[in-house]
Amino acid sequence: DGDGLDKLLKQQVRLESEIEAAGGYAIDHRIDAMLHGLGFVDEQFSQKVGSLSGGQKGRLGLAKLLLEAPDLLLLDEPTNHLDIHGRQWLENFLADEYTGAVLVVSHDRWLLDRVVSRIVEVERGVIREYPGNYHKYIELRNERQLTQARVYDKQRDKIRQEEAFIRKFKAG
Protein backbone atom coordinates (compact mmCIF):
# COMPACT_ATOMS: atom_id res chain seq x y z
CA ASP A 1 0.00 0.00 0.00
CA GLY A 2 1.53 3.33 -1.19
CA ASP A 3 -0.18 5.50 1.45
CA GLY A 4 1.08 3.29 4.27
CA LEU A 5 4.62 3.44 2.87
CA ASP A 6 4.47 7.25 2.55
CA LYS A 7 3.26 7.49 6.12
CA LEU A 8 6.12 5.27 7.34
CA LEU A 9 8.70 7.25 5.33
CA LYS A 10 7.43 10.54 6.79
CA GLN A 11 7.59 9.06 10.27
CA GLN A 12 11.14 7.85 9.61
CA VAL A 13 12.20 11.34 8.42
CA ARG A 14 10.62 12.90 11.51
CA LEU A 15 12.30 10.43 13.86
CA GLU A 16 15.68 10.90 12.17
CA SER A 17 15.30 14.67 12.58
CA GLU A 18 14.52 14.23 16.27
CA ILE A 19 17.53 11.94 16.71
CA GLU A 20 19.78 14.42 14.94
CA ALA A 21 18.41 17.38 16.93
CA ALA A 22 19.09 15.47 20.16
CA GLY A 23 22.68 14.81 19.07
CA GLY A 24 22.08 11.11 18.59
CA TYR A 25 24.25 10.77 15.52
CA ALA A 26 27.10 12.67 17.13
CA ILE A 27 27.11 10.64 20.35
CA ASP A 28 29.57 8.04 19.07
CA HIS A 29 31.99 10.80 18.09
CA ARG A 30 31.51 12.52 21.47
CA ILE A 31 32.14 9.25 23.33
CA ASP A 32 35.29 8.54 21.30
CA ALA A 33 36.64 12.08 21.78
CA MET A 34 35.90 12.03 25.50
CA LEU A 35 37.46 8.62 26.13
CA HIS A 36 40.53 9.51 24.09
CA GLY A 37 40.78 12.83 25.90
CA LEU A 38 40.74 11.05 29.25
CA GLY A 39 43.54 8.71 28.18
CA PHE A 40 41.80 5.61 26.86
CA VAL A 41 43.02 3.91 23.68
CA ASP A 42 40.77 2.26 21.08
CA GLU A 43 41.63 -1.25 22.28
CA GLN A 44 40.17 -0.44 25.70
CA PHE A 45 36.77 0.57 24.31
CA SER A 46 35.64 -3.06 24.15
CA GLN A 47 37.10 -4.10 27.51
CA LYS A 48 34.74 -5.15 30.27
CA VAL A 49 34.52 -2.53 33.02
CA GLY A 50 35.42 -5.17 35.62
CA SER A 51 38.83 -5.65 34.00
CA LEU A 52 39.75 -1.95 34.27
CA SER A 53 42.03 -0.63 37.01
CA GLY A 54 40.67 1.64 39.73
CA GLY A 55 42.06 4.73 38.00
CA GLN A 56 40.57 3.67 34.68
CA LYS A 57 37.19 3.11 36.32
CA GLY A 58 37.42 6.60 37.83
CA ARG A 59 38.17 8.10 34.41
CA LEU A 60 35.32 6.12 32.86
CA GLY A 61 32.96 7.42 35.55
CA LEU A 62 34.14 10.96 34.84
CA ALA A 63 33.50 10.44 31.11
CA LYS A 64 29.99 9.17 31.88
CA LEU A 65 29.25 12.24 34.03
CA LEU A 66 30.57 14.63 31.39
CA LEU A 67 28.51 12.93 28.66
CA GLU A 68 25.36 13.20 30.78
CA ALA A 69 25.99 16.97 30.95
CA PRO A 70 23.99 17.73 34.11
CA ASP A 71 23.06 21.34 34.88
CA LEU A 72 25.29 21.14 37.98
CA LEU A 73 28.41 19.00 37.89
CA LEU A 74 30.07 18.16 41.23
CA LEU A 75 33.72 17.14 40.86
CA ASP A 76 35.96 16.00 43.71
CA GLU A 77 39.65 16.00 42.71
CA PRO A 78 38.81 15.34 39.04
CA THR A 79 42.44 15.37 37.88
CA ASN A 80 43.40 12.40 40.07
CA HIS A 81 44.36 9.47 37.82
CA LEU A 82 44.83 11.76 34.79
CA ASP A 83 48.12 12.19 32.99
CA ILE A 84 49.18 15.63 31.74
CA HIS A 85 47.28 15.22 28.45
CA GLY A 86 44.13 14.13 30.28
CA ARG A 87 44.42 17.10 32.62
CA GLN A 88 44.80 19.50 29.71
CA TRP A 89 41.87 17.90 27.90
CA LEU A 90 39.65 18.18 31.01
CA GLU A 91 40.66 21.81 31.58
CA ASN A 92 39.85 22.68 27.96
CA PHE A 93 36.57 20.77 28.04
CA LEU A 94 35.36 22.41 31.25
CA ALA A 95 36.55 25.89 30.25
CA ASP A 96 35.46 25.87 26.60
CA GLU A 97 32.73 23.28 26.04
CA TYR A 98 30.84 22.48 29.22
CA THR A 99 27.76 24.69 29.47
CA GLY A 100 26.52 23.75 32.95
CA ALA A 101 27.70 24.95 36.34
CA VAL A 102 30.66 23.14 37.90
CA LEU A 103 31.44 22.85 41.60
CA VAL A 104 34.97 21.49 41.91
CA VAL A 105 36.99 20.52 44.96
CA SER A 106 40.62 20.34 43.91
CA HIS A 107 44.20 20.90 44.96
CA ASP A 108 45.17 21.24 41.28
CA ARG A 109 46.11 24.91 41.04
CA TRP A 110 46.42 24.81 37.26
CA LEU A 111 42.89 23.43 36.89
CA LEU A 112 41.57 26.08 39.28
CA ASP A 113 43.43 28.83 37.41
CA ARG A 114 42.07 27.71 34.05
CA VAL A 115 38.51 26.68 34.87
CA VAL A 116 37.00 28.51 37.83
CA SER A 117 35.46 31.97 38.00
CA ARG A 118 34.87 32.01 41.76
CA ILE A 119 36.51 30.33 44.76
CA VAL A 120 34.85 29.58 48.08
CA GLU A 121 37.26 29.13 50.98
CA VAL A 122 36.32 27.44 54.24
CA GLU A 123 38.80 28.24 56.99
CA ARG A 124 38.21 27.61 60.70
CA GLY A 125 34.47 27.44 60.18
CA VAL A 126 34.35 30.72 58.23
CA ILE A 127 33.23 30.77 54.60
CA ARG A 128 34.66 33.41 52.28
CA GLU A 129 33.95 33.91 48.61
CA TYR A 130 36.48 35.31 46.14
CA PRO A 131 35.78 36.28 42.51
CA GLY A 132 38.15 35.07 39.81
CA ASN A 133 40.49 32.14 39.31
CA TYR A 134 43.03 30.63 41.70
CA HIS A 135 45.69 33.27 41.00
CA LYS A 136 43.20 36.05 41.77
CA TYR A 137 42.07 34.20 44.91
CA ILE A 138 45.65 34.10 46.25
CA GLU A 139 46.05 37.81 45.52
CA LEU A 140 42.77 38.77 47.22
CA ARG A 141 43.33 36.45 50.18
CA ASN A 142 46.80 37.90 50.77
CA GLU A 143 45.35 41.43 50.64
CA ARG A 144 42.66 40.47 53.17
CA GLN A 145 45.21 38.87 55.49
CA LEU A 146 47.48 41.92 55.25
CA THR A 147 44.55 44.21 56.06
CA GLN A 148 43.62 42.02 59.03
CA ALA A 149 47.22 42.09 60.28
CA ARG A 150 47.28 45.90 60.04
CA VAL A 151 44.00 46.20 61.95
CA TYR A 152 45.32 43.81 64.59
CA ASP A 153 48.56 45.80 64.93
CA LYS A 154 46.61 49.07 65.31
CA GLN A 155 44.38 47.51 67.97
CA ARG A 156 47.40 46.13 69.81
CA ASP A 157 49.12 49.56 69.71
CA LYS A 158 45.98 51.27 71.01
CA ILE A 159 45.70 48.76 73.86
CA ARG A 160 49.34 49.33 74.77
CA GLN A 161 48.81 53.10 74.78
CA GLU A 162 45.74 52.76 76.99
CA GLU A 163 47.56 50.41 79.37
CA ALA A 164 50.48 52.89 79.60
CA PHE A 165 48.03 55.73 80.28
CA ILE A 166 46.33 53.71 83.03
CA ARG A 167 49.67 52.79 84.63
CA LYS A 168 50.81 56.44 84.52
CA PHE A 169 47.73 57.85 86.22
CA LYS A 170 47.19 54.91 88.54
CA ALA A 171 50.69 55.38 90.00
CA GLY A 172 50.19 59.11 90.50
Biotite code that builds the C-alpha atoms (Angstrom):
import biotite.structure as struc

atoms = struc.array([
    struc.Atom([0.000, 0.000, 0.000], chain_id="A", res_id=1, res_name="ASP", atom_name="CA", element="C"),
    struc.Atom([1.526, 3.326, -1.186], chain_id="A", res_id=2, res_name="GLY", atom_name="CA", element="C"),
    struc.Atom([-0.182, 5.499, 1.446], chain_id="A", res_id=3, res_name="ASP", atom_name="CA", element="C"),
    struc.Atom([1.082, 3.290, 4.268], chain_id="A", res_id=4, res_name="GLY", atom_name="CA", element="C"),
    struc.Atom([4.622, 3.436, 2.870], chain_id="A", res_id=5, res_name="LEU", atom_name="CA", element="C"),
    struc.Atom([4.466, 7.247, 2.549], chain_id="A", res_id=6, res_name="ASP", atom_name="CA", element="C"),
    struc.Atom([3.260, 7.493, 6.124], chain_id="A", res_id=7, res_name="LYS", atom_name="CA", element="C"),
    struc.Atom([6.118, 5.274, 7.340], chain_id="A", res_id=8, res_name="LEU", atom_name="CA", element="C"),
    struc.Atom([8.701, 7.251, 5.333], chain_id="A", res_id=9, res_name="LEU", atom_name="CA", element="C"),
    struc.Atom([7.433, 10.541, 6.786], chain_id="A", res_id=10, res_name="LYS", atom_name="CA", element="C"),
    struc.Atom([7.586, 9.056, 10.273], chain_id="A", res_id=11, res_name="GLN", atom_name="CA", element="C"),
    struc.Atom([11.144, 7.854, 9.606], chain_id="A", res_id=12, res_name="GLN", atom_name="CA", element="C"),
    struc.Atom([12.199, 11.335, 8.425], chain_id="A", res_id=13, res_name="VAL", atom_name="CA", element="C"),
    struc.Atom([10.617, 12.905, 11.510], chain_id="A", res_id=14, res_name="ARG", atom_name="CA", element="C"),
    struc.Atom([12.296, 10.426, 13.857], chain_id="A", res_id=15, res_name="LEU", atom_name="CA", element="C"),
    struc.Atom([15.677, 10.900, 12.168], chain_id="A", res_id=16, res_name="GLU", atom_name="CA", element="C"),
    struc.Atom([15.296, 14.670, 12.579], chain_id="A", res_id=17, res_name="SER", atom_name="CA", element="C"),
    struc.Atom([14.525, 14.231, 16.269], chain_id="A", res_id=18, res_name="GLU", atom_name="CA", element="C"),
    struc.Atom([17.526, 11.936, 16.712], chain_id="A", res_id=19, res_name="ILE", atom_name="CA", element="C"),
    struc.Atom([19.782, 14.421, 14.940], chain_id="A", res_id=20, res_name="GLU", atom_name="CA", element="C"),
    struc.Atom([18.406, 17.377, 16.933], chain_id="A", res_id=21, res_name="ALA", atom_name="CA", element="C"),
    struc.Atom([19.091, 15.469, 20.163], chain_id="A", res_id=22, res_name="ALA", atom_name="CA", element="C"),
    struc.Atom([22.681, 14.810, 19.074], chain_id="A", res_id=23, res_name="GLY", atom_name="CA", element="C"),
    struc.Atom([22.075, 11.115, 18.593], chain_id="A", res_id=24, res_name="GLY", atom_name="CA", element="C"),
    struc.Atom([24.251, 10.765, 15.521], chain_id="A", res_id=25, res_name="TYR", atom_name="CA", element="C"),
    struc.Atom([27.103, 12.674, 17.130], chain_id="A", res_id=26, res_name="ALA", atom_name="CA", element="C"),
    struc.Atom([27.112, 10.640, 20.346], chain_id="A", res_id=27, res_name="ILE", atom_name="CA", element="C"),
    struc.Atom([29.574, 8.038, 19.067], chain_id="A", res_id=28, res_name="ASP", atom_name="CA", element="C"),
    struc.Atom([31.991, 10.800, 18.092], chain_id="A", res_id=29, res_name="HIS", atom_name="CA", element="C"),
    struc.Atom([31.508, 12.523, 21.474], chain_id="A", res_id=30, res_name="ARG", atom_name="CA", element="C"),
    struc.Atom([32.139, 9.253, 23.329], chain_id="A", res_id=31, res_name="ILE", atom_name="CA", element="C"),
    struc.Atom([35.294, 8.538, 21.305], chain_id="A", res_id=32, res_name="ASP", atom_name="CA", element="C"),
    struc.Atom([36.635, 12.076, 21.781], chain_id="A", res_id=33, res_name="ALA", atom_name="CA", element="C"),
    struc.Atom([35.900, 12.026, 25.505], chain_id="A", res_id=34, res_name="MET", atom_name="CA", element="C"),
    struc.Atom([37.456, 8.618, 26.132], chain_id="A", res_id=35, res_name="LEU", atom_name="CA", element="C"),
    struc.Atom([40.533, 9.513, 24.086], chain_id="A", res_id=36, res_name="HIS", atom_name="CA", element="C"),
    struc.Atom([40.781, 12.833, 25.904], chain_id="A", res_id=37, res_name="GLY", atom_name="CA", element="C"),
    struc.Atom([40.737, 11.045, 29.250], chain_id="A", res_id=38, res_name="LEU", atom_name="CA", element="C"),
    struc.Atom([43.536, 8.706, 28.184], chain_id="A", res_id=39, res_name="GLY", atom_name="CA", element="C"),
    struc.Atom([41.800, 5.612, 26.855], chain_id="A", res_id=40, res_name="PHE", atom_name="CA", element="C"),
    struc.Atom([43.018, 3.905, 23.682], chain_id="A", res_id=41, res_name="VAL", atom_name="CA", element="C"),
    struc.Atom([40.768, 2.265, 21.078], chain_id="A", res_id=42, res_name="ASP", atom_name="CA", element="C"),
    struc.Atom([41.634, -1.254, 22.277], chain_id="A", res_id=43, res_name="GLU", atom_name="CA", element="C"),
    struc.Atom([40.167, -0.443, 25.703], chain_id="A", res_id=44, res_name="GLN", atom_name="CA", element="C"),
    struc.Atom([36.769, 0.565, 24.306], chain_id="A", res_id=45, res_name="PHE", atom_name="CA", element="C"),
    struc.Atom([35.638, -3.061, 24.148], chain_id="A", res_id=46, res_name="SER", atom_name="CA", element="C"),
    struc.Atom([37.098, -4.098, 27.514], chain_id="A", res_id=47, res_name="GLN", atom_name="CA", element="C"),
    struc.Atom([34.744, -5.149, 30.269], chain_id="A", res_id=48, res_name="LYS", atom_name="CA", element="C"),
    struc.Atom([34.524, -2.530, 33.023], chain_id="A", res_id=49, res_name="VAL", atom_name="CA", element="C"),
    struc.Atom([35.424, -5.166, 35.622], chain_id="A", res_id=50, res_name="GLY", atom_name="CA", element="C"),
    struc.Atom([38.825, -5.648, 33.999], chain_id="A", res_id=51, res_name="SER", atom_name="CA", element="C"),
    struc.Atom([39.750, -1.954, 34.273], chain_id="A", res_id=52, res_name="LEU", atom_name="CA", element="C"),
    struc.Atom([42.027, -0.626, 37.011], chain_id="A", res_id=53, res_name="SER", atom_name="CA", element="C"),
    struc.Atom([40.666, 1.640, 39.732], chain_id="A", res_id=54, res_name="GLY", atom_name="CA", element="C"),
    struc.Atom([42.064, 4.725, 38.003], chain_id="A", res_id=55, res_name="GLY", atom_name="CA", element="C"),
    struc.Atom([40.569, 3.667, 34.676], chain_id="A", res_id=56, res_name="GLN", atom_name="CA", element="C"),
    struc.Atom([37.187, 3.115, 36.322], chain_id="A", res_id=57, res_name="LYS", atom_name="CA", element="C"),
    struc.Atom([37.425, 6.596, 37.826], chain_id="A", res_id=58, res_name="GLY", atom_name="CA", element="C"),
    struc.Atom([38.174, 8.103, 34.412], chain_id="A", res_id=59, res_name="ARG", atom_name="CA", element="C"),
    struc.Atom([35.321, 6.119, 32.865], chain_id="A", res_id=60, res_name="LEU", atom_name="CA", element="C"),
    struc.Atom([32.959, 7.418, 35.553], chain_id="A", res_id=61, res_name="GLY", atom_name="CA", element="C"),
    struc.Atom([34.142, 10.963, 34.837], chain_id="A", res_id=62, res_name="LEU", atom_name="CA", element="C"),
    struc.Atom([33.501, 10.439, 31.111], chain_id="A", res_id=63, res_name="ALA", atom_name="CA", element="C"),
    struc.Atom([29.987, 9.173, 31.881], chain_id="A", res_id=64, res_name="LYS", atom_name="CA", element="C"),
    struc.Atom([29.251, 12.240, 34.026], chain_id="A", res_id=65, res_name="LEU", atom_name="CA", element="C"),
    struc.Atom([30.565, 14.630, 31.386], chain_id="A", res_id=66, res_name="LEU", atom_name="CA", element="C"),
    struc.Atom([28.513, 12.929, 28.660], chain_id="A", res_id=67, res_name="LEU", atom_name="CA", element="C"),
    struc.Atom([25.360, 13.202, 30.777], chain_id="A", res_id=68, res_name="GLU", atom_name="CA", element="C"),
    struc.Atom([25.988, 16.973, 30.950], chain_id="A", res_id=69, res_name="ALA", atom_name="CA", element="C"),
    struc.Atom([23.990, 17.733, 34.111], chain_id="A", res_id=70, res_name="PRO", atom_name="CA", element="C"),
    struc.Atom([23.060, 21.341, 34.882], chain_id="A", res_id=71, res_name="ASP", atom_name="CA", element="C"),
    struc.Atom([25.291, 21.142, 37.978], chain_id="A", res_id=72, res_name="LEU", atom_name="CA", element="C"),
    struc.Atom([28.410, 18.998, 37.886], chain_id="A", res_id=73, res_name="LEU", atom_name="CA", element="C"),
    struc.Atom([30.067, 18.165, 41.232], chain_id="A", res_id=74, res_name="LEU", atom_name="CA", element="C"),
    struc.Atom([33.716, 17.138, 40.862], chain_id="A", res_id=75, res_name="LEU", atom_name="CA", element="C"),
    struc.Atom([35.962, 15.996, 43.711], chain_id="A", res_id=76, res_name="ASP", atom_name="CA", element="C"),
    struc.Atom([39.650, 15.995, 42.711], chain_id="A", res_id=77, res_name="GLU", atom_name="CA", element="C"),
    struc.Atom([38.810, 15.345, 39.039], chain_id="A", res_id=78, res_name="PRO", atom_name="CA", element="C"),
    struc.Atom([42.436, 15.365, 37.876], chain_id="A", res_id=79, res_name="THR", atom_name="CA", element="C"),
    struc.Atom([43.403, 12.403, 40.066], chain_id="A", res_id=80, res_name="ASN", atom_name="CA", element="C"),
    struc.Atom([44.365, 9.469, 37.821], chain_id="A", res_id=81, res_name="HIS", atom_name="CA", element="C"),
    struc.Atom([44.825, 11.757, 34.788], chain_id="A", res_id=82, res_name="LEU", atom_name="CA", element="C"),
    struc.Atom([48.125, 12.194, 32.993], chain_id="A", res_id=83, res_name="ASP", atom_name="CA", element="C"),
    struc.Atom([49.183, 15.631, 31.737], chain_id="A", res_id=84, res_name="ILE", atom_name="CA", element="C"),
    struc.Atom([47.284, 15.222, 28.452], chain_id="A", res_id=85, res_name="HIS", atom_name="CA", element="C"),
    struc.Atom([44.135, 14.126, 30.280], chain_id="A", res_id=86, res_name="GLY", atom_name="CA", element="C"),
    struc.Atom([44.417, 17.105, 32.624], chain_id="A", res_id=87, res_name="ARG", atom_name="CA", element="C"),
    struc.Atom([44.797, 19.503, 29.711], chain_id="A", res_id=88, res_name="GLN", atom_name="CA", element="C"),
    struc.Atom([41.869, 17.905, 27.900], chain_id="A", res_id=89, res_name="TRP", atom_name="CA", element="C"),
    struc.Atom([39.651, 18.178, 31.008], chain_id="A", res_id=90, res_name="LEU", atom_name="CA", element="C"),
    struc.Atom([40.663, 21.808, 31.576], chain_id="A", res_id=91, res_name="GLU", atom_name="CA", element="C"),
    struc.Atom([39.851, 22.678, 27.959], chain_id="A", res_id=92, res_name="ASN", atom_name="CA", element="C"),
    struc.Atom([36.572, 20.769, 28.042], chain_id="A", res_id=93, res_name="PHE", atom_name="CA", element="C"),
    struc.Atom([35.358, 22.409, 31.255], chain_id="A", res_id=94, res_name="LEU", atom_name="CA", element="C"),
    struc.Atom([36.548, 25.891, 30.245], chain_id="A", res_id=95, res_name="ALA", atom_name="CA", element="C"),
    struc.Atom([35.459, 25.869, 26.600], chain_id="A", res_id=96, res_name="ASP", atom_name="CA", element="C"),
    struc.Atom([32.729, 23.276, 26.039], chain_id="A", res_id=97, res_name="GLU", atom_name="CA", element="C"),
    struc.Atom([30.837, 22.478, 29.219], chain_id="A", res_id=98, res_name="TYR", atom_name="CA", element="C"),
    struc.Atom([27.761, 24.688, 29.473], chain_id="A", res_id=99, res_name="THR", atom_name="CA", element="C"),
    struc.Atom([26.518, 23.747, 32.945], chain_id="A", res_id=100, res_name="GLY", atom_name="CA", element="C"),
    struc.Atom([27.699, 24.946, 36.341], chain_id="A", res_id=101, res_name="ALA", atom_name="CA", element="C"),
    struc.Atom([30.658, 23.138, 37.900], chain_id="A", res_id=102, res_name="VAL", atom_name="CA", element="C"),
    struc.Atom([31.437, 22.847, 41.603], chain_id="A", res_id=103, res_name="LEU", atom_name="CA", element="C"),
    struc.Atom([34.966, 21.492, 41.908], chain_id="A", res_id=104, res_name="VAL", atom_name="CA", element="C"),
    struc.Atom([36.991, 20.522, 44.955], chain_id="A", res_id=105, res_name="VAL", atom_name="CA", element="C"),
    struc.Atom([40.620, 20.340, 43.906], chain_id="A", res_id=106, res_name="SER", atom_name="CA", element="C"),
    struc.Atom([44.200, 20.905, 44.957], chain_id="A", res_id=107, res_name="HIS", atom_name="CA", element="C"),
    struc.Atom([45.174, 21.240, 41.282], chain_id="A", res_id=108, res_name="ASP", atom_name="CA", element="C"),
    struc.Atom([46.109, 24.912, 41.039], chain_id="A", res_id=109, res_name="ARG", atom_name="CA", element="C"),
    struc.Atom([46.420, 24.813, 37.257], chain_id="A", res_id=110, res_name="TRP", atom_name="CA", element="C"),
    struc.Atom([42.893, 23.434, 36.892], chain_id="A", res_id=111, res_name="LEU", atom_name="CA", element="C"),
    struc.Atom([41.566, 26.085, 39.276], chain_id="A", res_id=112, res_name="LEU", atom_name="CA", element="C"),
    struc.Atom([43.433, 28.825, 37.415], chain_id="A", res_id=113, res_name="ASP", atom_name="CA", element="C"),
    struc.Atom([42.072, 27.714, 34.050], chain_id="A", res_id=114, res_name="ARG", atom_name="CA", element="C"),
    struc.Atom([38.510, 26.677, 34.866], chain_id="A", res_id=115, res_name="VAL", atom_name="CA", element="C"),
    struc.Atom([36.997, 28.513, 37.826], chain_id="A", res_id=116, res_name="VAL", atom_name="CA", element="C"),
    struc.Atom([35.460, 31.974, 38.000], chain_id="A", res_id=117, res_name="SER", atom_name="CA", element="C"),
    struc.Atom([34.874, 32.010, 41.764], chain_id="A", res_id=118, res_name="ARG", atom_name="CA", element="C"),
    struc.Atom([36.512, 30.330, 44.758], chain_id="A", res_id=119, res_name="ILE", atom_name="CA", element="C"),
    struc.Atom([34.847, 29.585, 48.076], chain_id="A", res_id=120, res_name="VAL", atom_name="CA", element="C"),
    struc.Atom([37.259, 29.131, 50.980], chain_id="A", res_id=121, res_name="GLU", atom_name="CA", element="C"),
    struc.Atom([36.317, 27.436, 54.239], chain_id="A", res_id=122, res_name="VAL", atom_name="CA", element="C"),
    struc.Atom([38.804, 28.240, 56.992], chain_id="A", res_id=123, res_name="GLU", atom_name="CA", element="C"),
    struc.Atom([38.209, 27.608, 60.702], chain_id="A", res_id=124, res_name="ARG", atom_name="CA", element="C"),
    struc.Atom([34.471, 27.441, 60.177], chain_id="A", res_id=125, res_name="GLY", atom_name="CA", element="C"),
    struc.Atom([34.350, 30.721, 58.231], chain_id="A", res_id=126, res_name="VAL", atom_name="CA", element="C"),
    struc.Atom([33.232, 30.770, 54.595], chain_id="A", res_id=127, res_name="ILE", atom_name="CA", element="C"),
    struc.Atom([34.656, 33.413, 52.284], chain_id="A", res_id=128, res_name="ARG", atom_name="CA", element="C"),
    struc.Atom([33.953, 33.908, 48.605], chain_id="A", res_id=129, res_name="GLU", atom_name="CA", element="C"),
    struc.Atom([36.481, 35.306, 46.138], chain_id="A", res_id=130, res_name="TYR", atom_name="CA", element="C"),
    struc.Atom([35.777, 36.277, 42.512], chain_id="A", res_id=131, res_name="PRO", atom_name="CA", element="C"),
    struc.Atom([38.146, 35.069, 39.808], chain_id="A", res_id=132, res_name="GLY", atom_name="CA", element="C"),
    struc.Atom([40.485, 32.139, 39.312], chain_id="A", res_id=133, res_name="ASN", atom_name="CA", element="C"),
    struc.Atom([43.028, 30.633, 41.697], chain_id="A", res_id=134, res_name="TYR", atom_name="CA", element="C"),
    struc.Atom([45.688, 33.271, 40.995], chain_id="A", res_id=135, res_name="HIS", atom_name="CA", element="C"),
    struc.Atom([43.199, 36.046, 41.772], chain_id="A", res_id=136, res_name="LYS", atom_name="CA", element="C"),
    struc.Atom([42.070, 34.195, 44.908], chain_id="A", res_id=137, res_name="TYR", atom_name="CA", element="C"),
    struc.Atom([45.647, 34.098, 46.246], chain_id="A", res_id=138, res_name="ILE", atom_name="CA", element="C"),
    struc.Atom([46.053, 37.807, 45.516], chain_id="A", res_id=139, res_name="GLU", atom_name="CA", element="C"),
    struc.Atom([42.775, 38.772, 47.221], chain_id="A", res_id=140, res_name="LEU", atom_name="CA", element="C"),
    struc.Atom([43.329, 36.449, 50.180], chain_id="A", res_id=141, res_name="ARG", atom_name="CA", element="C"),
    struc.Atom([46.803, 37.903, 50.772], chain_id="A", res_id=142, res_name="ASN", atom_name="CA", element="C"),
    struc.Atom([45.348, 41.432, 50.641], chain_id="A", res_id=143, res_name="GLU", atom_name="CA", element="C"),
    struc.Atom([42.659, 40.465, 53.170], chain_id="A", res_id=144, res_name="ARG", atom_name="CA", element="C"),
    struc.Atom([45.213, 38.872, 55.494], chain_id="A", res_id=145, res_name="GLN", atom_name="CA", element="C"),
    struc.Atom([47.482, 41.922, 55.250], chain_id="A", res_id=146, res_name="LEU", atom_name="CA", element="C"),
    struc.Atom([44.553, 44.215, 56.063], chain_id="A", res_id=147, res_name="THR", atom_name="CA", element="C"),
    struc.Atom([43.622, 42.020, 59.029], chain_id="A", res_id=148, res_name="GLN", atom_name="CA", element="C"),
    struc.Atom([47.220, 42.090, 60.280], chain_id="A", res_id=149, res_name="ALA", atom_name="CA", element="C"),
    struc.Atom([47.280, 45.896, 60.043], chain_id="A", res_id=150, res_name="ARG", atom_name="CA", element="C"),
    struc.Atom([43.996, 46.196, 61.949], chain_id="A", res_id=151, res_name="VAL", atom_name="CA", element="C"),
    struc.Atom([45.318, 43.807, 64.592], chain_id="A", res_id=152, res_name="TYR", atom_name="CA", element="C"),
    struc.Atom([48.563, 45.798, 64.935], chain_id="A", res_id=153, res_name="ASP", atom_name="CA", element="C"),
    struc.Atom([46.614, 49.070, 65.308], chain_id="A", res_id=154, res_name="LYS", atom_name="CA", element="C"),
    struc.Atom([44.379, 47.512, 67.968], chain_id="A", res_id=155, res_name="GLN", atom_name="CA", element="C"),
    struc.Atom([47.397, 46.128, 69.809], chain_id="A", res_id=156, res_name="ARG", atom_name="CA", element="C"),
    struc.Atom([49.122, 49.559, 69.711], chain_id="A", res_id=157, res_name="ASP", atom_name="CA", element="C"),
    struc.Atom([45.980, 51.271, 71.012], chain_id="A", res_id=158, res_name="LYS", atom_name="CA", element="C"),
    struc.Atom([45.696, 48.755, 73.860], chain_id="A", res_id=159, res_name="ILE", atom_name="CA", element="C"),
    struc.Atom([49.344, 49.331, 74.774], chain_id="A", res_id=160, res_name="ARG", atom_name="CA", element="C"),
    struc.Atom([48.809, 53.105, 74.784], chain_id="A", res_id=161, res_name="GLN", atom_name="CA", element="C"),
    struc.Atom([45.736, 52.764, 76.987], chain_id="A", res_id=162, res_name="GLU", atom_name="CA", element="C"),
    struc.Atom([47.558, 50.413, 79.366], chain_id="A", res_id=163, res_name="GLU", atom_name="CA", element="C"),
    struc.Atom([50.477, 52.892, 79.601], chain_id="A", res_id=164, res_name="ALA", atom_name="CA", element="C"),
    struc.Atom([48.026, 55.726, 80.276], chain_id="A", res_id=165, res_name="PHE", atom_name="CA", element="C"),
    struc.Atom([46.331, 53.707, 83.026], chain_id="A", res_id=166, res_name="ILE", atom_name="CA", element="C"),
    struc.Atom([49.673, 52.791, 84.630], chain_id="A", res_id=167, res_name="ARG", atom_name="CA", element="C"),
    struc.Atom([50.815, 56.436, 84.521], chain_id="A", res_id=168, res_name="LYS", atom_name="CA", element="C"),
    struc.Atom([47.732, 57.853, 86.217], chain_id="A", res_id=169, res_name="PHE", atom_name="CA", element="C"),
    struc.Atom([47.191, 54.909, 88.545], chain_id="A", res_id=170, res_name="LYS", atom_name="CA", element="C"),
    struc.Atom([50.690, 55.384, 90.004], chain_id="A", res_id=171, res_name="ALA", atom_name="CA", element="C"),
    struc.Atom([50.187, 59.111, 90.502], chain_id="A", res_id=172, res_name="GLY", atom_name="CA", element="C"),
])
